[in-house]
Structure formats: structure tokens, C-alpha cells
């Protein structure tokens, strides 16, 4: 009788554990797509003083490549491979990740983008103590190319 109860308990626990593993998320790093478009996050406004910041890095193939590498390491998981705000971790955020392909995104100054990356907010980490200033500027250069791709 004890063996039957033990066997039944093991089967029930196995079924429960299997149902929880199906809730964990995608396997093999599949990309999740959101059911609804990411809202425009242009309501995040940097202080006016940020608009006065000038990007000291010249736009070049090298600065774009460096920005791309930094983006892949630090930004892509939330903002997505194409910068559309639908990265693999985006669904878990309480604040939607900015869609860099949104044409309104490109309307802000480099200084505003630099400030937002450096300071962060809510779920977005402040990168001022994570990456160097010139790396932030390179990311600004790179993410601007994402908006340009969509406009073409």
C-alpha cells in the first residue's frame, strides 16, 4: 500500500513539474514577439541641458561597428536585434523598451539619447557606470542607424 501511495505521489509530482517547465519560456533562445506593438516611449524627455551635449565621436564605419558591438552586449536583449523594442527580455519589463526604429525616436538630439542611456530609468539600467562615455556615444551613433533602416 505504501509503495502504491509513493508511486502515485511521484507521478503527481512529475506531472506538476512538467507543467511548470512549460511555463518557463522559450527554449533555445527563441525570439518572443509581442502581441501588441510597443508603445511610443517618446514621452521620456531628457532635461534641456542634455540637448546641449554634442557627440564628440565622428560618424564612421568604425564608430557604427563599435556601437553595434556594445549594443549587442548591453541593449539587444531588451531593445531587440533590429532595435524595435521587442527583444527576448522585453515582455518581462514594466516599462516598454524604446523602439529605435520609430521615426519619432530620431527627432531627439544625440545629447538626449546619451543622457537617457547614461542615466537609465525604471527597468533600464543606468550605463554611466557600466560603459565608458565614448562607448555610450558610439551606441548613440549606432541606434540612429536603426531608425534610418526602417525609413528606407
C-alpha positions in Angstrom: 0.0 0.0 0.0 2.8 2.4 0.9 4.5 1.6 -2.5 1.3 2.5 -4.3 1.0 5.8 -2.5 4.6 6.6 -3.1 4.3 5.8 -6.8 1.1 7.9 -7.1 2.8 10.8 -5.3 5.8 10.6 -7.7 3.6 10.6 -10.7 1.6 13.6 -9.5 4.8 15.5 -8.7 6.2 14.6 -12.1 3.1 15.9 -13.8 3.2 19.1 -11.8 6.9 19.7 -12.5 6.4 19.1 -16.3 3.6 21.7 -16.3 5.8 24.3 -14.7 8.6 23.7 -17.1 6.3 24.5 -20.0 5.7 27.9 -18.4 9.4 28.9 -18.2 9.6 30.4 -21.6 11.1 29.7 -25.0 13.7 27.1 -25.4 16.9 27.5 -27.4 16.8 31.3 -27.1 13.8 31.7 -29.5 12.8 35.3 -30.1 9.5 36.2 -28.5 7.2 38.5 -30.4 4.8 40.8 -28.6 1.1 40.6 -29.5 0.8 44.4 -29.5 3.2 47.0 -30.9 5.5 48.6 -28.4 4.0 52.0 -27.3 5.9 55.1 -28.3 8.2 55.9 -25.5 8.9 59.4 -26.7 7.3 60.7 -23.5 10.6 60.1 -21.8 12.1 63.5 -22.0 15.7 64.3 -21.1 16.4 67.6 -19.3 17.0 70.6 -21.6 20.7 70.6 -20.6 21.1 67.2 -22.3 20.2 68.8 -25.6 23.3 70.9 -25.4 25.6 67.8 -25.3 27.5 67.3 -28.5 28.6 63.9 -29.7 32.4 64.1 -29.8 32.7 60.9 -31.9 32.6 61.3 -35.7 30.2 59.0 -37.5 32.2 56.4 -39.4 32.1 52.7 -40.2 34.3 52.2 -37.2 32.1 54.1 -34.7 29.0 52.3 -36.0 30.7 48.9 -35.7 31.8 49.7 -32.2 28.3 50.9 -31.2 26.8 47.8 -32.7 29.1 45.5 -30.6 28.3 47.4 -27.4 24.6 47.3 -28.3 24.7 43.6 -28.8 26.3 43.1 -25.4 24.2 45.5 -23.4 21.0 46.5 -25.2 19.8 43.9 -27.7 18.1 41.6 -25.1 15.5 44.3 -24.4 15.5 46.5 -27.4 15.7 43.7 -29.9 18.0 42.6 -32.7 16.6 45.3 -35.0 16.0 47.9 -32.3 12.2 47.5 -32.4 11.8 47.2 -28.6 10.9 43.5 -28.9 13.9 41.7 -27.5 13.7 38.4 -25.7 13.5 40.2 -22.3 11.1 42.9 -23.4 8.0 41.1 -22.3 9.3 41.0 -18.7 9.8 44.7 -18.4 7.4 47.0 -16.5 8.3 49.9 -18.9 8.3 49.2 -22.6 11.7 49.1 -24.2 12.1 52.0 -26.6 11.6 51.3 -30.3 14.6 52.8 -32.0 13.0 52.2 -35.4 10.2 54.6 -34.6 10.7 57.7 -36.8 9.9 60.0 -33.8 12.9 58.5 -31.9 15.4 60.0 -34.4 13.9 63.5 -33.7 15.7 63.8 -30.4 19.2 65.1 -30.0 22.3 63.0 -29.6 22.7 64.6 -26.2 19.2 63.5 -25.2 19.9 59.9 -26.3 23.3 60.0 -24.5 21.6 61.2 -21.2 18.9 58.5 -21.4 21.5 55.7 -21.9 23.7 57.1 -19.2 21.0 57.8 -16.6 18.5 55.0 -17.3 15.1 54.8 -15.7 12.8 52.1 -14.2 13.9 48.8 -15.8 16.6 50.3 -17.9 20.0 50.3 -16.2 22.0 53.5 -15.9 25.0 52.8 -18.1 27.2 55.7 -16.9 29.0 53.3 -14.5 28.9 50.3 -16.8 30.4 51.5 -20.1 32.8 54.4 -21.0 31.5 57.8 -22.2 32.8 57.2 -25.7 31.1 53.8 -25.8 27.8 55.5 -25.0 28.4 58.0 -27.8 29.1 55.1 -30.2 25.8 53.4 -29.2 24.0 56.7 -29.9 25.6 56.6 -33.4 24.6 53.0 -33.9 21.0 53.2 -32.7 20.4 56.2 -35.0 21.2 53.8 -37.9 18.3 51.6 -36.8 15.7 54.3 -37.4 17.3 55.1 -40.8 17.0 51.5 -41.9 13.2 51.5 -41.3 12.7 54.8 -43.1 14.2 53.4 -46.4 
